[in-house]
Amino acid sequence: MLCLAHQAVNNRVCPLKKFDKFLDRSHLPDDVDLLKDLLISALEELKELTGKVEVLSETIEYLNSQLSVLRRFQYGQRSERFKKKHQ
């Protein structure tokens, strides 16, 4: 499933899990209005999760850049290390 990593990290059930029963055609309702409601609900959930992914991706990018700076500070060559200010 798409959200296995999400579940492993957060020990939560994937929000899209509620749509699993509809992955089998035999479980889909025949009512067109109900199908439309399901589609709208799934698209709203997708939009919300896409927004969360974008925010988390930006956070990861920022944290990776901070980690690079800290690694350079700690492990960089002497000429690359940040000089500590004299006390």
Buried (B, 14 or more C-beta within 10 A) or exposed (E): EEBEEBEEEEEEEBBBEEEEEBEEEEEEEEEEEEEEEBEEEBEEBEEEBEEEEEEEEEEEEEEEEEEEEEEEEEEEEEEEEEEEEEE
